[in-house]
Amino acid sequence: MGSLGLNEALSLVCLYAATNDSKFDAAAVRWLVRFAVEKREVKLGTVQLAAAALNELRGKHYEAATKTLLRLV
């Protein structure tokens, strides 16, 4: 089947958040690491923004967090 691209992996993380799946935290951390490594010349502030948005996926700002993450990718 192959590996997921960064966008597809983000979709899976969002699904885990929306369904309150126990896999969310591990998947979110893996996605953040991939984002930091795969995006060329990413700045620390951008990684911090992505981490904050991932954290908000389980909060009341799900839609805003999703939009932020999609813009970053």
Buried (B, 14 or more C-beta within 10 A) or exposed (E): EEEEEBEEBBBBBBEBBEEEEEBBBEBBEBBBEBBBEEBEEBEEEBBEBBBEBBBBBBEEBBEEBBEBBEEBB
